[in-house]
Amino acid sequence: MDLVEEIVEEEEVVDEYVAAYDALEESSDAKTTTWKMAGYTALLADARVDEKALKIKEQCIYRLVKLNGEAGRFEDVMSLLKGNSASLFAVI
């Protein structure tokens, strides 16, 4: 295998979890808040716990807290911090 083939193979490896997070982050304001919240929630609920996934899950918590706070859903913010992310904080 030559160097060009190795580079092509490396470029083809796409982490779907990271790609899903990047798509949420890069989406325009035309996307609804509900759509983004559902995406962040789905990523947060994923069973992955490797280093990349943990960093993304931490960012998802930040984004969800921000979106819920902007919408005045403070009970949802507290539920998020107490509930779903409790297991994540235990891993971190």
Phi, psi and omega in degrees: 000131180265175185300321181297317179296321178296318180296316180299317180297319179296323181289334183282343180283113181240127176274110184299326180295312179295320180297322179294319177295315180300322179297320178295317182292326184270353183293147182284170178295348179292337177288144183283155176300321180299319179297314180294317180298320178296320179294314179296321179295319179296318178295321180295325182280348181298148184282349182299141178224021176286174187301315179299314182296320180296320178296318179293318179298321177299316178295323178298320177298313179302314182295316180295319177298316180296311182297316178294320178296317179297329180273359180076019181265068186289331175295324177293324177298313181295320178296319179298313182290327180278319191269269189304323186272356180300318179292326178294316179297330178293325180285322182291000000 
